[in-house]
Amino acid sequence: MFQKSILENGIRIVTATLPQYYSVNLAVFLGAGSRYETEADGGAFHFLEHLCFKGTQRYPVPGQVSEAIERVGGVMNASTQKEMTTYWAKVARPHFALARDLLVDMLLRSILEPAELEKERNVILEELASTNDHPDSRLELLIDEVLWPNQPLGRDVGGTPDSVRGISRDRLLTLLRQQYIPSNAVISVVSDMPHQTVVEQMAPLLSAWPTAMPLDWFPAVNGQKDPQVRLEYRKTDQAHIALALHGFPSIHPDRYALDLLSVVLGEGMSSRLFVELRERRALVYDVHSYTSHFQDAGCMVTYAATDPKNAIHALEVTLQELAKMKELVPEDELQKAKEMAKGRLMLRMEDTRVLGYWAGSYELLEGRIPTVEQVCARLDAVTAQDVQRVAQQVLVNKALNLAVVGPFRSEARFARALRL
């Protein structure tokens, strides 16, 4: 399904050709995110992502970039994550030229006009304040801080109010010239066009893109020796609880066993956590688990929100269900988890934006693009013994990490309960 070409300046172009589609999904992936930032630069790449929408040489007035896409019925957005920044546009097939010209202009010729930069600085500070106002969003940041303390992987992608206030235009321009370069970029196109047609149309726009030596990302450090607890007092109606353990990098052979462990444990309304905490005990409305995989690290996290008076009980039940995962998972339950994981993947891949994200992100971060069939085969190859072995390796007492946001003044009761 996927084809790849590498231009002379190092930029990679990957495509998927779907003759029956009327749309084009164009995305650019850059090795630029919070893992590339010092503490003083915290939020710089997120800041840059915002500013690329605020004026280019061809579209110098803020609003013109969005208007150009919206006037043809298209959609456009961007996101900054820990390991990459993505810009994307989805338009009807006749407007591919507009989308490609616009995205290239944003990447190569954003002007970072000083007055607009200062206005956007205030917008980002409001964004950080908005995140801070939501206990569940604050919890996501807090559990990362517990897992990876005092290092980029554990920091907010958006930075802190202090770091955002301190980032200068000169520093942003330096980072843009250093990371927004051909050898650090992948362009992904999903459309009805043959691969070579896409390459021929994109290459002339990219030939003058200046090169540089990009920054490398900061490696993750896991020095945990004991269970960790972080409590943040909030006068909320619910206690928000995240329990996390270190997992595996994206290329680790056991990542799929951990993924299936998470599916059995807490993904879906028939998962163990949902059945036990919500259906049987009525302790929660929302409870789930998920895994995250990075280039050199990973984690598995459970989340639950409950009445504060039930917080300790909900935590204890979650820990009990985690402990049970060290036992052999029944074959029918494992098979259900496999079919659920494969089915969700196949359904997501019918969305051209997801398909483009799949191709671009894998190519950027791993230098390869697996097929859906290959991933399904890896899931099918996982045995109950694999899941048990991974559970016994990962689910250990000293590796527990707990974050709680709610109306509590002391960590003591939570720390005492933190036992597998």
Secondary structure, DSSP 4 states (H G I P E B T S, - for coil): -EEEEE-TTS-EEEEEE-TT--EEEEEEEES-SGGG--STTTTHHHHHHHHTTS-BSSS-STTHHHHHHHTTT-EEEEEE-SS-EEEEEEEEGGGHHHHHHHHHHHHHHB---HHHHHHHHHHHHHHHHHHHT-HHHHHHHHHHHHHSTTSGGGS-TT--HHHHHH--HHHHHHHHHHHSSGGGEEEEEEESS-HHHHHHHHHHHHTTPPP--PPPPPPP-----S-EEEEEE---SSEEEEEEEE---TT-TTHHHHHHHHHHHHSSTTSHHIIIIIIIT--EEEEEEEEEE-SS-EEEEEEEEE-GGGHHHHHHHHHHHHHHTTSPPPHHHHHHHHHHHHHHHHHHTTSHHHHHHHHHHHHHHHS----HHHHHHHHHH--HHHHHHHHHHH--GGG-EEEEEES-S-SHHHHHH---
